[in-house]
Amino acid sequence: MHKLTKSDNVNSSNKELSENDFELDESETMIKSLIDEGYLDFLNHRWGYETTLKISKYIKANLQGIKPESNLGALDVYQESELELKCQLIKSRILRNEGNIQQSLVLAEEVANKAYNRYLEYRSSKDQFGISQHKFLQLNAILFSAQAHYQLGRYKESLNCIGTGNLLVSKFSQDEKALASPILIELSNTRGRINEKRGDINKALSCYQKSLERANKLSDYKIKNYYYLAQCYEEIGKVLFKKNELKMCIEFYQRALEYYLALGNKFEQSSIYFMLIRAFLSKSDIIRAEHILQDLETITQNTRNPIMLIRLRLANALIFSEKPRLRDKAEAEKILSKIEKENIEDHEISLLVRLKLTQLLLQEYKALGEEIVYKEVQDLIKKMRKQTPISIEGLILQSKFSLIEGDLEDANAYLNQALRITKEKGLNLYQTMVTMEKEELTNQMKQLKTVYLQNLPVLNRIEETQVFDYLKEVQKLVSSDFSLK
């Protein structure tokens, strides 16, 4: 097997990898997932063919409890330090794409610190090759940390990581900056997602368009660009979905899908299929959504990746929920209830599941009037309000339900808490929403204090507070990027 040398380019290889190159055993699920769930593409694009082979052998040895030297043969100092850290980065990637975001973050931050310390060691010895390699490792780890912080709802921490990454790149040589383009694309996309979450749609689009320009130039540096072009089209599609520009949204998703299909990247294909299903359901096109569900089912067969499986289950639930028959809605409720009880770290997944489940339970209560169902709704809203990070959507819902119960003081207190959080985190769109809710509450204060409203049946009070309209609209704001690129 080829021994890595200082002349190996970590990004420029165009050689394709196959499963045979990895000499896989079926029991080695971590290595298998590199191929089946799209990690292989990521590795090959980021670090090149020979390094990817070395990493696979290194992880394989790690899993078998064998010292890497006995599996790989003699390693020089560059290989040993690089492969150790790259192995840890891949484990961080796998953890995140399996939903273990906190563990992924801890590992990525460890790699960033180790890479920086080794970079300092090489700098003191004036070893330019060692300096360059460990700068790239540090930058990769910073990117992973930024993405993990975003998924945990820690937008300030994520932006700090992005700023650190951009500062690091500013000190690169021109050649290094060119090779860092893929990482810069992902940093820019992560910033775009934060802007999107904060309601700054135009800023988000600007980030994605900048990334798309970079992605189109990657071929100039002999770097494959399908993976990054797909990312950019996907992100722009998500913005268009939130703007309710569904025709254009679907077109961008389909362009992203073409690239992911060409790459054979099943993990990302499942993401696009899920988002296309949401888009067609928003157009009330259940037939097209069901056709796409078949594609999602096909690529999810035999997978062990929990995120892909959740996408499939959630897609089924969303389709069932839009059908007119009560038994279909009951099936959707059953699926969502099971997902909701699972320990899901991804803020967006748990939020979408709880919002949709709240909507279905309220529809059931409206149809049957059973108090036990109303109690389930109250418990679910409390979970949303208490989840980490605190859900603004949950606080607004809690305020509405305090209003339903006739507790105007609590209703106002929850909105004040929500308003404070939106200001602290710079969530402009949600700040506007909360402000409008407060104004509505103030305008109706006298009317709401009347015995008339307090004596209304609960169902009438739910209609008065426009809970159903709110649930329908707020679900559009929840992202579909369950596990980032």
C-alpha positions in Angstrom: 0.0 0.0 0.0 1.3 3.5 -0.9 3.1 5.2 2.0 2.1 8.9 2.5 4.8 11.4 1.6 5.1 15.1 2.0 4.2 15.5 -1.7 0.7 14.0 -1.3 -2.0 16.6 -1.9 -4.8 16.3 0.7 -7.5 17.6 -1.6 -6.6 17.2 -5.3 -7.1 13.4 -5.8 -9.7 12.5 -8.4 -9.4 8.7 -8.0 -12.6 7.0 -7.1 -12.9 4.7 -4.1 -14.7 1.4 -4.0 -15.8 -0.9 -1.2 -13.0 -3.4 -2.1 -10.4 -0.8 -1.2 -11.5 -1.0 2.4 -11.4 -4.8 2.8 -14.5 -4.6 5.0 -15.8 -7.1 7.5 -19.6 -7.0 7.8 -19.2 -6.5 11.6 -17.2 -3.3 11.3 -20.2 -1.0 11.3 -18.3 2.2 11.6 -16.3 1.6 8.5 -19.3 0.3 6.6 -21.2 3.5 7.4 -18.4 5.4 5.7 -19.5 3.9 2.4 -23.3 3.3 2.9 -24.1 6.7 4.5 -22.0 9.0 2.3 -19.0 9.5 4.6 -16.8 8.1 1.9 -17.5 11.0 -0.4 -16.7 13.5 2.3 -13.3 11.8 3.1 -12.3 11.4 -0.5 -13.1 15.0 -1.3 -11.5 16.5 1.8 -8.3 14.5 2.2 -7.7 12.5 -1.0 -7.6 8.8 -2.0 -4.4 7.6 -0.3 -5.1 9.4 3.0 -8.7 8.0 3.0 -7.4 4.5 2.7 -4.9 5.1 5.5 -7.7 6.5 7.7 -9.9 3.4 7.0 -7.1 1.1 8.1 -6.4 3.2 11.1 -10.0 3.2 12.3 -10.2 -0.5 11.6 -7.2 -1.2 13.8 -8.7 1.1 16.4 -11.9 -0.9 16.4 -10.1 -4.2 16.7 -7.9 -3.0 19.6 -4.7 -3.3 17.5 -2.0 -0.7 17.7 -2.0 1.2 14.5 1.7 0.5 13.8 1.0 -3.3 13.6 -1.7 -2.8 11.0 -0.2 0.0 9.0 3.5 -0.6 9.1 6.0 2.1 10.0 4.6 5.6 10.1 6.6 8.7 9.9 5.9 11.5 12.3 3.5 13.3 9.9 1.4 10.2 9.3 1.2 9.3 12.9 0.0 12.7 14.1 -2.2 13.3 11.1 -3.9 10.0 11.0 -4.6 10.0 14.8 -6.3 13.3 14.5 -8.1 12.6 11.3 -9.4 9.3 12.8 -10.8 11.3 15.7 -12.4 13.8 13.3 -14.1 11.1 11.4 -15.4 9.6 14.6 -16.7 13.1 15.4 -18.4 13.2 12.0 -20.0 9.8 12.5 -21.2 10.6 16.0 -22.9 13.8 14.7 -24.5 12.1 11.7 -25.9 9.5 14.2 -27.4 12.1 16.4 -24.8 12.1 19.2 -24.1 15.8 18.8 -22.7 16.6 22.2 -20.1 13.8 22.0 -19.3 14.9 18.5 -18.6 18.4 19.8 -16.4 17.3 22.6 -14.3 15.2 20.2 -14.0 18.0 17.6 -12.9 20.5 20.2 -10.3 18.1 21.5 -8.9 17.7 17.9 -8.8 21.4 17.4 -6.8 21.9 20.6 -4.4 19.0 19.7 -3.9 20.2 16.1 -3.2 23.7 17.3 -0.6 22.5 19.8 1.1 20.3 17.2 1.0 23.2 14.8 2.9 25.3 17.4 5.5 22.5 17.8 6.1 22.4 14.0 6.2 26.2 13.8 9.0 26.3 16.4 11.0 23.7 14.4 10.2 25.7 11.2 8.8 22.5 9.6 6.6 23.9 6.9 4.9 20.7 5.9 4.0 19.9 9.5 2.7 23.4 10.0 0.5 23.3 6.9 -1.0 19.8 7.7 -2.0 20.7 11.2 -3.4 24.1 10.3 -5.8 22.2 8.0 -6.7 19.7 10.7 -7.3 22.6 13.2 -9.6 24.3 10.6 -11.6 21.1 10.0 -12.1 20.6 13.7 -13.2 24.2 14.1 -15.8 23.7 11.3 -17.1 20.6 13.0 -17.4 22.4 16.3 -19.3 25.3 14.6 -21.8 22.9 13.1 -22.3 21.0 16.3 -22.9 24.2 18.3 -25.5 25.2 15.7 -27.3 21.9 16.0 -27.4 22.3 19.7 -28.9 25.8 19.3 -25.8 27.6 20.5 -25.6 30.2 17.8 -23.2 32.6 19.5 -20.7 29.8 20.1 -21.1 28.7 16.5 -20.4 32.2 15.2 -17.3 32.4 17.4 -16.0 29.2 15.8 -16.7 30.6 12.4 -14.9 33.8 13.2 -11.9 31.8 14.5 -11.9 29.7 11.3 -12.0 32.7 9.0 -9.2 34.3 11.0 -7.1 31.2 10.7 -7.6 31.1 6.9 -6.7 34.8 6.6 -3.1 33.8 7.6 -2.9 31.0 5.0 -0.8 31.3 1.8 -2.7 31.7 -1.5 -2.3 28.0 -2.3 -3.5 27.0 1.2 -6.5 29.3 0.8 -7.4 27.6 -2.4 -7.2 24.2 -0.8 -9.3 25.5 2.1 -12.2 26.5 -0.2 -14.3 23.5 0.7 -14.1 24.3 4.4 -14.8 28.0 3.7 -17.9 26.9 1.9 -19.2 24.9 4.9 -18.3 27.7 7.3 -20.2 30.2 5.1 -23.2 27.8 4.9 -23.2 27.4 8.7 -23.3 31.2 9.1 -26.2 31.3 6.6 -28.1 28.8 8.7 -27.7 31.0 11.8 -28.8 34.0 9.8 -31.8 32.0 8.6 -32.7 31.0 12.1 -32.5 34.6 13.3 -34.8 35.6 10.5 -32.2 37.4 8.4 -33.2 35.7 5.2 -31.4 38.1 2.8 -28.1 37.6 4.8 -28.6 33.9 4.7 -29.1 33.9 0.9 -26.0 36.1 0.6 -24.0 33.4 2.5 -25.3 30.6 0.3 -24.7 32.5 -2.9 -21.1 33.3 -1.9 -20.7 29.6 -1.1 -22.1 28.7 -4.6 -19.6 31.0 -6.3 -16.8 29.3 -4.4 -18.1 25.8 -5.2 -18.2 26.7 -9.0 -14.5 27.6 -8.7 -13.3 24.5 -7.0 -12.6 22.7 -10.3 -10.0 25.4 -11.0 -8.0 23.9 -8.0 -8.7 20.3 -9.2 -11.1 19.7 -6.3 -14.3 17.9 -7.0 -17.2 20.2 -6.6 -20.4 18.1 -6.8 -20.6 17.7 -3.0 -20.3 21.4 -2.4 -22.6 22.5 -5.3 -25.2 20.1 -3.9 -24.9 21.7 -0.5 -25.4 25.2 -1.8 -28.5 24.3 -3.9 -29.9 22.5 -0.9 -29.4 25.5 1.4 -31.0 27.9 -1.1 -33.9 25.5 -1.4 -34.5 25.6 2.3 -34.7 29.4 2.3 -37.2 29.3 -0.6 -39.3 26.8 1.4 -39.5 29.2 4.3 -40.4 32.0 2.0 -43.2 29.7 0.6 -41.7 29.9 -2.9 -42.4 26.3 -3.4 -41.9 25.9 -7.1 -38.4 27.4 -7.0 -37.7 25.5 -3.8 -38.4 22.2 -5.4 -36.2 23.0 -8.4 -33.3 23.8 -6.2 -33.8 20.6 -4.2 -33.9 18.6 -7.4 -30.6 20.1 -8.6 -29.0 19.2 -5.3 -30.5 15.7 -5.6 -28.9 15.2 -9.0 -25.4 15.8 -7.6 -26.0 13.6 -4.5 -27.3 10.8 -6.8 -24.2 11.2 -9.0 -22.0 10.9 -5.9 -24.0 7.8 -4.6 -24.4 9.7 -1.3 -27.4 8.0 0.4 -27.2 10.0 3.6 -27.6 13.3 1.7 -30.1 11.8 -0.7 -32.4 11.0 2.2 -32.2 14.6 3.4 -33.3 15.9 0.0 -36.1 13.3 -0.3 -37.4 14.3 3.2 -37.3 18.0 2.3 -39.0 17.4 -1.1 -41.8 15.6 0.8 -42.3 18.6 3.1 -42.4 20.9 0.0 -45.0 18.8 -1.8 -47.1 18.5 1.3 -47.0 22.3 1.6 -48.5 22.3 -1.9 -51.1 19.7 -0.8 -49.7 17.3 -3.3 -49.9 14.1 -1.3 -49.5 11.9 -4.4 -46.1 13.3 -5.3 -45.0 13.2 -1.7 -45.9 9.5 -1.6 -43.9 8.8 -4.7 -40.8 10.4 -3.2 -41.4 8.5 0.0 -40.9 5.3 -2.1 -37.4 6.6 -3.1 -36.7 7.4 0.5 -37.7 3.9 1.6 -35.5 2.3 -1.1 -32.3 4.0 0.0 -33.1 3.5 3.7 -33.3 -0.2 3.4 -30.7 -2.0 5.5 -29.3 1.2 6.9 -28.3 1.5 10.5 -28.0 5.3 10.5 -30.5 6.6 13.1 -30.9 10.0 11.4 -31.8 8.4 8.0 -34.3 6.2 9.9 -35.8 9.2 11.7 -36.2 11.0 8.4 -38.1 8.0 7.0 -40.4 7.7 10.1 -41.0 11.4 10.2 -41.8 11.6 6.5 -44.4 8.8 6.9 -45.9 10.7 9.8 -46.1 14.0 7.9 -47.8 12.3 5.0 -50.3 10.4 7.2 -51.1 13.7 9.1 -52.1 15.4 5.8 -54.6 12.7 4.8 -58.3 13.4 5.6 -59.2 10.1 7.4 -59.0 10.0 11.2 -57.2 6.6 11.2 -54.4 8.1 9.1 -54.0 11.0 11.5 -54.0 8.5 14.4 -51.1 6.6 12.7 -49.2 9.9 12.3 -49.8 10.6 16.0 -48.6 7.1 16.9 -45.3 7.5 14.9 -44.6 11.0 16.3 -45.3 9.9 19.9 -42.7 7.2 19.6 -40.1 9.6 18.2 -40.9 12.2 20.8 -40.1 9.8 23.6 -36.7 9.0 22.2 -33.6 10.9 23.4 -33.0 13.1 20.4 -30.3 15.8 20.8 -31.0 17.6 17.5 -33.0 20.7 18.5 -34.7 20.9 15.1 -35.9 17.3 15.0 -37.4 17.3 18.5 -39.0 20.7 17.9 -40.7 19.7 14.6 -41.9 16.5 16.1 -43.4 18.2 19.1 -45.1 21.0 17.1 -46.6 18.5 14.6 -47.7 16.2 17.5 -49.3 19.1 19.3 -51.2 20.0 16.2 -52.5 16.5 15.8 -53.5 16.1 19.5 -55.4 19.3 19.3 -57.2 18.1 16.2 -58.1 14.9 18.1 -59.3 16.9 21.1 -61.4 19.1 18.8 -63.0 15.9 17.3 -63.5 13.9 20.5 -63.4 16.4 23.4 -61.5 14.0 25.7 -59.8 15.7 28.6 -56.9 13.2 28.6 -55.9 14.4 25.2 -55.9 18.0 26.3 -53.7 17.0 29.2 -51.2 15.4 26.8 -51.1 18.7 24.8 -50.3 20.6 28.0 -47.5 18.1 28.9 -46.0 18.4 25.4 -46.0 22.2 25.5 -44.2 22.1 28.9 -41.5 19.9 27.3 -41.0 22.3 24.5 -40.7 25.2 26.9 -38.2 23.3 29.0 -36.1 21.8 26.2 -32.5 23.0 25.8 -32.0 25.5 24.2 -35.3 27.0 25.4 -37.8 26.9 22.6 -39.3 30.3 21.7 -42.1 28.4 19.9 -42.8 26.5 23.2 -42.9 29.7 25.2 -45.4 31.3 22.8 -47.5 28.2 22.9 -47.3 28.1 26.7 -48.5 31.7 26.7 -51.4 30.9 24.5 -52.5 28.0 26.8 -52.1 30.2 29.9 -54.5 32.5 28.1 -56.9 29.6 27.4 -56.8 28.8 31.2 -57.6 32.4 32.0 -54.2 33.2 33.6 -53.3 36.5 31.9 -50.3 37.1 34.3 -48.6 33.9 33.3 -49.4 34.5 29.6 -47.7 37.8 29.7 -44.7 36.4 31.8 -44.0 33.7 29.2 -44.0 36.3 26.4 -41.6 38.5 28.3 -39.3 35.5 28.8 -39.5 34.7 25.1 -38.8 38.4 24.2 -35.8 38.5 26.4 -34.3 35.4 24.8 -34.9 36.6 21.3 -33.1 39.9 22.1 -30.2 38.1 23.7 -29.7 35.7 20.8 -30.5 38.1 18.0 -33.5 36.1 16.8 -35.0 39.0 14.8 -37.9 37.0 13.2 -39.0 35.5 16.5 -38.6 38.8 18.3 -41.1 40.3 15.8 -43.4 37.3 16.4 -43.3 37.7 20.2 -43.8 41.5 20.0 -46.9 40.9 17.9 -48.2 38.4 20.4 -47.6 40.9 23.2 -49.4 43.6 21.3 -52.4 41.3 20.7 -52.5 40.3 24.3 -52.4 44.0 25.4 -55.1 45.0 22.9 -57.4 42.3 24.1 -56.7 42.5 27.8 -60.1 44.0 28.7 -62.0 41.6 26.6 -60.0 38.6 27.9 -60.8 39.6 31.5 -64.5 39.3 30.9 -66.5 36.5 32.3 -67.7 35.7 28.8 -64.3 34.5 27.7 -63.6 32.7 30.9 -66.9 30.8 30.7 -66.4 29.7 27.1 -65.7 26.0 26.6 -62.0 25.2 26.1 -62.4 24.4 22.4 -63.9 27.9 21.8 -61.0 29.5 23.8 -58.5 27.5 21.6 -60.2 29.0 18.5 -60.1 32.5 20.1 -56.3 32.3 20.7 -55.7 31.1 17.1 -53.5 28.2 18.2 -54.1 26.2 15.0 -53.0 29.0 12.7 -49.9 29.6 14.8 -48.9 25.9 14.8 -49.3 25.7 11.0 -47.2 28.7 10.3 -44.4 28.1 12.8 -43.7 24.6 11.5 -42.5 26.2 8.2 -39.8 28.0 10.2 -38.3 24.8 11.5 -35.3 23.7 9.5 -35.0 20.3 7.7 -31.2 20.1 8.1 -31.2 17.2 10.6 -27.4 16.6 10.8 -25.5 19.0 8.8 -23.1 18.6 5.9 
